Amino acid sequence: MQRIWKRLSTLSSVQPTELSPRDGQGFLWKHWRLDMLGMLAVLVYGSWFYGYGVIIDDIGDDLGVGLGVLGFAYGAANILTGVFAVFAGRRLDVRGPFAVFMVVGPAGCFLYALSAATDSAVFFVLAFSLGGGLMGASAFYAMTQAVAVRLFPDDPIRTITRITIWGALSSPIAIPLTEVMRDKLGWRTAVVIPAVIAACAYACTAVATRHVRAAVEQRRSSGLLSAIRSALKHRAIRLNIAASFTTSIGVSVLLVFQVPTMKWAGLTAATAASLAGLRGVFQLVGRLPLPRLVERSDAWRLLGIARVIVGVSCLLILGSRNVVVAIVYIVVAGAAIGALSALDGMVSRDLLPPEDFGSLMGAMAFIYSIGSGVAPIVAGQLNDLTGNPMASMTLAGLSSFVSAALLASARRAHRGVLA
């Protein structure tokens, strides 16, 4: 295995340039590479991350387990995504993305597909969580944005925005297609088909980005822990990590409990589910105008505004008995959450050292995954204790406001260093 890994690393470092296509190949070739990364994100986000909610009841009925066990599998996959993202990001910095896309991602697809081949709940949880973690670490935004800005270091705003515009299509595409496969072919096939397609996308993306160089190829790597320790010496980075953690609480609680909250407020299940699906579509509203908005303002300020709007959305959804209020919720929450992913990447690009960008983006993903994995569990307990979502949504909203305040402090600290 070590020989294979070294061989793949050698292949990934051929022609070490930031972007190796011949001069003059032009605009379309550049964006073809970005679009490959974007389509990979669509397929991986659209597999276990969004598709799981569609098939979870069928899995429970088939394996004879409750939502508690299946919820644990999903939470574990999210947390492992963050854990593996640290090491995948370091691999990107040290060797480039080829081995990550050619080995790590397909290995995750294999395990995810394998989870559909068992009647054992224990084996399902292990295969699903490990497979989902490897897929998320190698194709969620922490990885695709880091590769994208390596492709086009001089235009990170449009590069990151283009990747996340593709990502906004994941939910609208994956959820209905997963439902069709589940209904016609069963939940097991609805797992295997996306896994196979994603594995093929990984291979294509590995080839498309095989000439992206490692960030540290001209210096001796200081190691993952040294890179993290060095980054943590900066107050702005520490504050931004805290801001990332607190925003993960608000976003995850809002997304997990939006349908139950709207039903509690008085909407029918069908209406609540339809509005939740539309919220995903409105993520495009938050991403399409970002390049122009960032040019007129800046990513830090816009990210703070987006986090405040998420906090307002957590409170607004409590009044969604009124359909007008519910529609306002899906528009503002969709646009704000849509903007977050792109703006987070832009701020990180400005704040984190470029030679360790992949490693530190992975570390940020790990911190985010802890909040997004634990917060829904705590919120669910609060809902059970109080009998309503008011306490959990209020706390989610407050955490988003705290996140915006921490981000403002991080910005001031960063400006102080630059001054």
MONOR-V468580 format. One record per run of one state. SS is the DSSP state (@ for helix, = for strand, . for the rest). FROM is the first residue (numbers start at 1). TO is the last residue. If there is no record, write none. Layout:
<<SS	FROM	TO> <SS	FROM	TO>>
//
This chain:
<<.	1	1> <@	2	12> <.	13	16> <=	17	17> <.	18	26> <@	27	63> <.	64	66> <@	67	95> <.	96	97> <@	98	117> <.	118	120> <@	121	139> <.	140	140> <@	141	151> <.	152	155> <@	156	167> <.	168	168> <@	169	185> <.	186	186> <@	187	208> <.	209	211> <=	212	212> <.	213	223> <@	224	232> <.	233	234> <@	235	265> <.	266	268> <@	269	281> <.	282	282> <@	283	288> <.	289	289> <@	290	296> <.	297	298> <@	299	319> <.	320	322> <@	323	351> <.	352	353> <@	354	386> <.	387	389> <@	390	418> <.	419	419>>
//
